[in-house]
């Protein structure tokens, strides 16, 4: 299956890292706006640690999990997992943030 190709898995890994960075930067910029943070767990940690430290904590954890998954490249379902993660972040983070950003133009 083509999702076992390590080059494709690596590209999916990089896409997921980029989506994590985008989500962190967009959230950091928008936390003060009415949109705020939609994840109640992240919002609670933001109240305790502050916006920057909370986002750093969650994004480093997410990227660390992506790195561990990347080390399993070539195994069954790793490529599928990266694809599903990218689709989820694309649909639930990237598209909503981009629609808000484009609406401001």
Secondary structure, 3 states (H helix, E strand, C coil): CHHHCHHHHHHHHHHHHHHHHHHHHHHHHHCCCCCCCCCHHHHHHHHHHCHHHHHHHHHHHHHHHHHHHHCCCCCCCHHHHHHHHHHHHHHHHHHHHHHHHHHHC
